[in-house]
Amino acid sequence: MIQDLAPELAPKLAVDLGLNLEEYGKVVAILGRTPSLTELYMYSLMWSEHCSYKHSRKALRMFPTEGPYVLQGPGENAGVISVGDGWAIAFKMESHNHPSAIEPYQGAATGVGGIIRDIFTMGARPIASLDSLRFGSLDKPRQRYLFEGAVAGIGGYGNCLGVPTVGGEVYFEDAYEGNCLINAMSIGLMREENLTLAVAAGPGNVVLLIGSTTGRDGIGGASTLASQEFDEKAEDKRPSVQVGDPFEEKLLIEACLELLQAGLLVGLGDLGAAGLTSSASEMASRGGVGLDIEVTKIPAREQDMKPHEFMVSESQERMLAVVEPEKLEAAQAVCTKWGLRSTVIGAVTDTGRFIVRERGEVVADMPAATLAHDAPMYDPAMTRPDYLDALQTFDPDSLPHPTAPAELGDVLDRLLASPNVCSRQWIYRQYDHQVMLDTLVLPGSDAAVLRIKGTPRAIAVSSDCNGRYCYLDPYVGAQIAFAEAARNVACAGGRPAAITDCLNFGNPEKPEVFWTFHESVRGLSDACKAFGVPVISGNVSFYNESFGKAIYPTPVVGLVGVLEDATKRVTMAFKDAGDVIVLLGETAAELGGSEYLKVVHDMVAGPPPALDLAAEKAVHAALLDAIEAGLVKSAHDCSEGGVAVTLAESCIVGGLGATLALDDDLPAVDSLFSETQGRIVVTCGEADAEALIGVFSGYEVPWSVLGEVGGERLVVEDKLDVSVDVLRAAWGPTLERLVHGETIQSEELREG
């Protein structure tokens, strides 16, 4: 007999757990009675924003989800695309923002662990990770603590697993000071026939819990952390942060892949947000079956744990499998071989109900589908923020701008030393990015490239989003996030196949915030449709606020592209003296939201760069045809800092200078530092220049020959003349110096 909560106490507890009174009433209506303590905890987690997407589900329906590469779209642990010859790639991105803002090492580490479990749950071997990070200014000690801790957590977990971290991005903006963003993306390789779904089926089959013991760490993480704003009591939520064990996860990877390849499992799910409640209810509802769980059979790491604690604990490195009774012995033998616990904790039933017992006594009994699918779905109010009018009408050209070459050279040095532009080597040298020996293009280029062994193919992958652009215009900013990810992948030689996303926003119950979310989703959806690229997985992270102030709207895009011939891959570095430099695309006076405006004038204002999706797509197509024809030696996209920064980075990485002219009839500052979209700096051998230009002309895309590679200086006629060594001194060591609390003066940059 279920012990219901006292009717006068249950509503208050429901509110404390994150439900509102209307949602509590819906739970009572479903059950036909007052819920038990365990039931209330289970509903509160599954109906939290983090698990149910109750504010975002309707908007997400705008996304295209089908395409020629797609094998599995949204709704599973990860999306899966076909890449030819029976091979498939599983990938997904998720957030671990709130835990990382409280305990950065474990928050970031368990974010990596969680997203990797989503990948091998699908039957894929994890082959790469990326991370997309946001922090406040590094001149503040707490931001340095968060940044160092998160980077260490990502490296510590990934390195122990033997999964290379091959790329990502990081931005530093005041808007993220109270709420850092830690978005983790993982990629796995599999045979198409090994695609596995998290579905429970077959009444009489057993439910097998594999992996780590269950404790109180992470209890309520999906509701107390991921579905609430931060305030002065944020540190009190430290017990809600999960603790990871990468060595246990490595064993889980090997054991689960062996179990799947041996055909010993009916279904497999990861215990992530909301723990056992989430994985079990979702597997049951997908299969149209019920589950009967006995909590006393769950291996515990702490004394006197209650049923609700077992059901909602987010202890890491645990998997839930459904096994036919006749295969149980063989399945458990595989687990034992890998040194893993495997415990039968329940059975599949034909009732459609999720029953939880403690020593045989029922402590929870509810329709399984109501946990996973019956959460309320809202239509939040939307209001365009008032601040946009003033910001978008500001004209950056109304400001005083430098014109002399010496002044412009100083600006370039300052931009290269900006935390948002400078070398990320301090980060990625902490990561093992070559384990497995599949990484063909290492971190630091436009996109990472990974070989698909046994085939001529490779994949290129990039994650991108400029939050400033989205703050100034969420519709255009989200489109630019997609366009830059696709442009980066194209610069490596990859044709876009599909994206995952991590949509980071403030409180959706605030009309201004939800408007920015809706506009971002609309913009991203329109960009995906224009390119014919579907969204196959992703994550929404709301309530990224502290003390009532939201982060910049930050819809991060992770894009995977396919190279049919891995030998045709391209990097950003200038290759040989005498190579011809060509600018693909044309420059306009677009300094709104630019790095120049922030660094030189300390402003985030103006309209972001315009984006013509058809023109952008044509530029990518022209570049890809030229790469596949073997005409391109280097390619580097123009983004933060404009064409001047693009040229400087190609010089620095290639160890070669360049002499050129920008013939665009713009003021020098716009010509050098405008962040106009759809531009790529391309080089080719002199003998191939005519053929390259012929390809570009065939697509009717704008192009201009700028000059040639060579020498030890970057010389832009009438605008710049700077030593590559000086540029390298500004760009290379800056991030490490800032992490260590040093301040960097402009005169230091000029001195190199």
N, C-alpha and C positions, 0 to 999 in steps of 0.2 A: 504494500500500500504506500503510495507516494505521500510524503509529508509536505503538504503545501505550506507556503509562507503565510504568516498571519496577514489577512487582507488589508489591515491598516498599515502594515509595514512594507508590503511588497511594492507599492507605487514609489515610495521614497527610495528604496533600494534600486529600483529600475532606473530612476533618474540619476542616482549616483553612479550607476554603471554605464550611463551614456544614452539610454533610451529616453524619449520624451513620453509624456502621459498618453498621447494618442497611440504611440507605438506599443506602449504597455497594454493599452486596451485591446489592441489587435492580437497580442499574445494571449490574453485572457480569452478572447473570442475563439481563437484557434483551438485552445485546450479545453474550453468549456468550464474552466475553473481557475483558481489562483495558481500561478506557477510555483514549482518547487525552487529552492535556491539554485540547484544545478541547472534546471531549465532556464531560469532567468539569466544566469551567467552565459549559457550557450546562445540564447537569443540575442543578448546584448552584444556579444562579439560578432555573431554572424550578420546582425543587422546594423553593425557599425558602418560608418562611411568607408573605412578601409576595405571591408570584406564585401559589402553589398552594392557599393557605387550608387547609393540611393539618390544622390543629387546629380550624378553625371550620366547615368545609363541612357537617358533619352538623347542627350547631346551626342554621345558616342555612336549612335546609330547613323550619324552622318558619314562615318568613315567607310570607304570602300574596303572590302575584305576578301575579294576574290581576284585572282589573276593567273596567268599561265604557269607561274612557278609554284603556286600554293598547293600544299598537301593538307595542311591543317591551319585553320584560321583561329580567331579569338574564341575563348571559351575553355581552352585546355591550359595546362601548366605553361606551355610555350607554343609559339607558332612554328610551323615547319614548311620549308620550301624544297623543291626538287632542284638539283644542280646538275643532273645528267648522269647517264650510265648507272642508274639505280642508287646514286648517292643523294643524301638529303642533309639539309642544315636546319637545326632547331635553334631558335634564338628568342630572347626576351629581355626586357629592361624593367627594373623595379626600383622603388625608392626605399631608403632606410634613413630618412631625414631626422625624424624626431629622436630615435634612439641615439643617433650619432651626435646630436646637439647636447645630449646629456653625458654620454660616455663614448667619445669619438672612436677609440680603438675597437672596442667590442661592437659598437654600433655599425661601423664600416665593415668589420670582419664578418659579422653575421649577415650583413647585407650581401656580401659576396657569396657566402655559403648558401644562403637561401636561394639566390637566383641560379646558382650552379645546380642545386637539387632539382629545380624546375626543368633543367635541361636533361639530366640523365633520367628523370622520371619518364620522359618521352621515349627513352630507348637510345639516346644519343650520348656519345662520349664527349664530355666538355673539352674543347680545344682552345678556347680563348675567352678572355674577359676584357671589358672596357669599363672605365669609370667616368662619370660626368659630375663634377664637383663645383659647389658655390660656397664662398665664405665672405665675411666682411673684410675690411681693410687689414692688411698685415702689420700696420703700425700699432695694432692693439694686441696686447699679450694674450688675451683669451682667444682671439682669432688664430694666432700662431699656434696655440695649444690645440685647438680644434683641427686645424689643417695638418699639423704634424701627426696628431693621433690618428686621424682618418687615413692618411697616406700609409702610415705604418700598419694600420689594421688591414687595409686592402692588400698590401704586400705580404704581411705576415701570414694571412690566411691563404691567399693564392699561391704563394711560393711553396708553402707546405703541401698543398694539394698537387703541385706539379701542373697547374693550369696557367699558361702564360697570360699576363696582363699586357695587351698589345697596343692599347690606345685609349683615347678619352679626351677630356677637356677640363679646364678649370678657369673660373672667373672669380674676381674679387670685387665686390660691390657693397656699399654700405647697406643696401636693401636686404642683404643676407646675414647681417651681423647677428640678429637674434635668432635666426633659424637657418642654419646651414643646410645645404642640399647634398645628399650622398645618393646618387643614382648609379646602380650597377647593372651592367649588361653582360650576358653570357651567351656563348655560341657553342653548339655541339655538332658533331658529325655522326651520321648514321646511315645504314642501309635503309632504303624505303620500306622494305618488308618488316623491319624491326620497329616501326612506329607503334608506340604503346600509348593507350589512353587510360586516364584515371577513372575507371568505371568499375563499379562493383556489380557482379552478376552471379547467378547460380545459387538459389537458396540451398543451404546446406554446406556451402563452401565456408572455409574458415577465414577469419581476419587475423593477419599476422603483423605484429609490430616489430620492426627491425631497427636496430641501432642503439642509440644512447638511452640512458635512463631518463626518467621524467622527474623534474624538480619544480620548484616554485619560481624559478627565473623566467622572466618574460610573461608572467601572468597578466592578462589584460593589455598586452602590448598593442593590439589592434584598436582597442577602444580608448585606453588611458593615454596612449602616446600618439598614435597615427590619426586619431579622430578628434583631437582637441587642440586648442591654441595653447601656447606657452605663456606662463606668467612667472611671478617671482618664486613660485613653488616648484619650478621645473626640476630642480635638483632632487626634490622629494620623490620623483618618479624613477630614480635610478634603478630600483628593484625590478622595474618593468623592462629593463634592457636585457636582452638575451646574452648568454655567454657561449662562445663557440669553441669547438674542438676540431681543427682541420684534419688531424690525423684520423679521427673517427670518420669524418666525411670521405676521406680518401678510400677507406675500407668500404664504405657504403657504395661509392661509385663502382668499385670493382665487383662487389657482391651483387648489386642490383643489375648491372649489365650482364653478368654471367647468368643470373636467374632468368632474365628476359630472353637471352639468346638460347637458353636451354628449354624455353617454353614452359617454365614451371609456375608462371604467374598468370592469373586471370586479369588482374589490374594492379596498378601501382600509383600511389599518391604520396606527395610530400607533406609533412607536418610543418607548415609555415605559420602565417598569421592565423590566430584562433586555434592553433594546434590540432589536436585530435578531432575536435568538433568540426572544424572546417573540412579537413581531408575526408573524414568519414561521411559527413552529411552530403558533401558534393559527390563523392563516389556513389553513394546510395541513390541520390536523386537522379544522377545521369543514367544509372542502370535500372531505375524504376523498382528498386528493391528496398528492403528494410535491413537494419543492423541491430544486433543485440550484443552489447559490450559489458564486460565485467571489469570494473576499475581495479579491483584488488589483484588482478592478474598482471597489471601494468608494472614493470620494474620501476621502483621509486628510488630516488637518491636522497630523499628527505623523510623524516619521521612524521607519522600521523597526517598524511595528506588527505584532504577531503575530496569527495567525488568531483565537485566543481573545479577543484584545482587540477586534478588529472585531466579533465576535459578541455580546459582552456589554457593550460600551460604551453608556452612557446619554447620550451627547451629544444635545443637544436639537434641536428644530425639524427633525425628519426624519420622513418618511412613506414607507410601503411600499405600492406599487400593483401590481395585476396587470392587464396590458394585452394585448389581442389583437394579434398581430404587425401586422396590417393597419392598426391604429389607433395604432401606436407613433409614427409621424412626427407625426401631429396632436397626440398627447398631449404629446410633447416640445416641440412648437411653443408650446403653451400655457405650459409651464414656462418656456421661454425668454422669452416675452412678459413674464412676471412677474419675470424676472431670477433664476430659480432653476435650480440644477443638477438634472439628471435623468439617471440612469445605469442602464443595464441591467446588473444584477448576477447574473442567473440566469434560470431557467426553471421552469415548473410541469411536473411529471412525473406519470406514472400509477403510480409505484412505491409511494407512501405513505411513502417514506423521505426524511429530511432529510439531504442530502449537502452538505458544505462542502469546498471545494477551495482550495488555494493554488497558483497557477500550474499548474492541472490536476491536481495531486496531491491525493488525498482525505485530508483531515485529520480528518473526522468523518463518520460514517455511522450513522444510527439511525432507528428508526421515528418519524415526526413526532408521531404521537398520544401516544407515551410521554412526550414532553416536556411536552405541554400537559395531559394527562389521567391519566397513570399515577403521579403522585406519591402517596406513601402517605397514607392518611387515618386520623387518630388519634381515639381516644376518651379524651381526657385525664381524669385523676382529678379529682373535684370534692369539695371540702370547704367547708362553710359556715364563714366566718371567725369566730374566737372573739370578736373585738372587737365584733361586732354586738350581742350580748346586753347588754353594758353600755351601749352607745350608745343602743339602742332603748328601753331601760327608763328612761332618764333623763327626768325630768319638768321641762321648762323653767319651769313655774309654781312650782317650788320655790325659784326664785331671787328675790331682791328686785327689784322693778320700780318705775320711776317712776310717779307718779300725778298730780302737779300739771301743769296745762297748760303752764307755763313749761318744766318738765323734759321733757315730751313734745315740745314744740316743738324743744328742743335735740336730742332724739333724731332727730326728722325731719330736721333740718339735717345731722346726722352721717350719716344714711342716704343722703341725697341726695348727699353728698360722698364716699360710699364708692366706691372704684374699680369695684365691681361694679354700681353704680347710676347714677353720674354721667353727664353728657352725653358721647356718643362723637364730638362734633363734631371734636375734634382729629384723630381718625382719618379720618373720611369727607371732611373738607375737603381731604385729600391725594389723594382719588380723584376722577376725572372720572365723575360719576354721571348726567350728562345727555347725553353724546354719543349720537348716533342719535335723540335727541329722543323716545324712547319711554317715559321714566320719568315716570309720572304721580304717584306718591307717592315722595318722595325719602327717603334714609336718615334715620333718627331717629324714624320712626313704628313701629307694631307690625309692619307688613309692607311691603315694597316692592311697588309696582304698576306693571306695564308694559303698554302698549297693544299690541294686535295690529293693526297698520296694515291698513286696508282692511276692517276688521270692527268691529262695535260692542263686541267683547270685549276683555278684558284678563286678565292672570294676576296673582295675588298670591303672594308667596313669602317664606318666613321660615325661618331655621335656629335651633334651640334645643336646649339641654341644660343642666341644673343638676347639675354633678358632685357637689355636696354631697349632694343627694337620693339619687343613685345609690350613693354611698359608704355612706349610712345604710341604704338598702334598694334594691338594684339592680333588683329587679322593679318596684317602684312608681316608682322614679326614672326608669326608661326609659319607663314609661307617661306620666309627667308631661312628659317631653321631647316625646313625640308630641302630648300634649294641648295643651301651650303653643304648639307650632308651629301646630297646627290652630286654636287660639284666636286667635293673632295674625293668621292669614290670614282668619279669620272677621271679626275686627274691621275689616279692610279691605274686606270684602264678598265674599271669595272662598270658594267651595265646594271642599273638599279633593278632589284628583284622584288624587295618588300621592305617594310619598315616595322620597327617596334617603337613605342614612345613611352615617355614618363612625363606626365602632365602635372607640374608642380604649381600650386596656387594657394591663395589664402582661404579664408572662411567662405564657403559657398552660400552660406545663409545671409551674407551681405550682398545686396543687389549689385553694387559696383564690382565686387570681386567676381560674382558669377557671370556678369556681362563679359568681363575679360576672358573668363574660361570659355564661354560659349563662342565668342569671336575667334579665339585661338583655335578651337576645334573646327570651326567653320573654315578658317583660313587653311589649316593643315589638310582638312578634307579636300578642299578645292585644289590645293597643290598636288595631292596624291592622285586625284582624278585626272588632272591635266597631264601628269606624267605616266598615268596608267600603272601606278605603283600602289599595291594594297597595304593596309595596316593589318598585321597578322597576330599581334600581341601587344601588351602594354600595361600601363599602370596609371592610376590617378592618385595623386597625393594632395589632399586638401588640408586646410587648417595650418598652413605654413605661415604662422603669424606669431609675433611676440609683442606683448603689451599693446595689442590691438592694431598693430601695423603689419601689413602683409608684405611678403617678398615681391619682387618683380614677377609678373606672369612668366613662367619658364617651362614651355612645352618642349622638352628635349626629344630629339629625333635620333634614333639609331637605325642606320640604313645599311643593308647588305647588298652588294652588287656582285656579279659573276664575271670573271675573266675566262673566256674560252681557251686562251693560250697564256699560261702564267709567264712565259718568257717575254711577253709583250708589256709587262708591268713597267710603270714609270714612276719616278720620284721627283721631288722638288728641286734637287741640287743641280746647279749649272754643271755641265759635264766637261766641255772642251773649249779652249780658246778658239775664237773664230766662229763659234756657233751663232746662228741668227736668232735674235730675240723678237718674238711676235706677240702683240697683245690681241687676244681674242675678246671681242666685245668693245664697247666704247664707254668713255668716262663722262659723267655729268657732275654738276655742282651739287653734291649731296653729302653734307657734313652733319646732318641731323643725327643725333645719337652716336656720333663717331667717337673713336678713341682719341682722335685729335682734339675734339671739343672738350672731352673730359680731362685729358692730360694738360692741355695748354690753358683752357679757360675754366676748368673745374665745373663743367656744366653737363647735364643730361637733358637735352631739349632739342626742339626742331622735329620735323617729320622724319621718320626713318627712310632709308633709300627705297625708291619705288621698285616694284618687281613685276616684270612682264613675263608671265609663265611660259608663253609660247616662245618668246625670244630666248629665255633661259634654256628651255628644252632643246632648241636648235643649236645653241652653243655647245651643250653637252654632246649632242649627236655628232656635230662636226669634229669635236675633239676626239671622241671615241673612234670614229672612222679613221682619223689620222693616226691615232695610236696603233690601231689594228693593222694599218698599212705599213707600220714600221717607220713612220716619218718623224716621230716625236722623241726627243732626247730627255726633256724635262717638262713638267707642267706643275704649276702652283697657282692656286686660286687666290683672288684678291678679296680679302675680307677686312678684319680689323686693321686699321692703319693705312688702308689703301694700297695703291700700286707701289708706293715707295717702300713700304714694309715688305711687300711681296718680293720685290727685287732684292732688297737687303737680305732677306732670309735665304733666298736662292744663292746669293753670293757667299754668305757665311757658311752655309752647309756644303757648298761646292768648293769653297776655298779659292774662288775666282771672282774678279771684278767684272764690271760691265761698263760700256760707254754707249749712251743712247740719247734720244730726244723724244719728248712727249709732245706730239703735235695735236693738241686738242683745243687750243684757243681759250683755255680757262685760266683764271688766276692761279698762281703757282700753288697756293695751299690746296685748292680744289683739285688741281691736276695731280698733285702728289698724294694727298691724304683723304680724298673723297672715298666713300665706301660703296660706290655704285655696284650693284649686283651684276651677275652674269659676265664677269671678266676673269680671264685666266692668262697668265704669262707662260708662254710656250717657247721652247727652243728646239732648233733642228740644225742639222749639218747644212753648210752652205749649199751643197749639191742638192739637198732636198727641199730648199725653200720654195721653189716654184711649185713643186707638187703639193706641198703643205698648203700654200695659199690657194691652190686650185681646189683642194678639198673644202677649205673654208668658204671660198667664193661659191662653190656648188650649193652650199646650204644657205647662201645669201645672208650670212652673219657678218657683222662688222669686224674688221681686223686692221691692224696697222703694224708695219715693220718698225721696231723701235731702235735697233742697233745691234751690237754684237757683244758676245762674252769675251772677257780677257782683261789682263792687267791686275793691279792690286787695289784699285779704287772703284767705287761706284760713282760714275759721272753721269749726271743728267743735265744736258745742255741748258745753260742759263738758270739752273735751279739748284743743283747739288754737286758737290765734289767732296767725297768722304772716303777715307781709307777703310778697307774691309776689316782691318785689324781693329780700328776704333769701333766699327759697327759690332764686331764680335764681342768686344769688351763690354759694350752696353747690353747686349742681348744675352750673353752666356751665363754669367755668374749671378745675375740680379736676384733671381728667386731665392737661391740659397742664402744670400746676404740678407734679404728681407726676413726670411724665416728666423734667422739668428738675431733679428732685432736691429740690424744696421739701417742707417738712413743713407741715401745716395744723393749726392748733390750733382747738379747739372755740369759743373765744371769737371767733376771726376769723369763723366762720360766723354767729354771732349778730349780729355787727356788720355783716355784709353786705359 
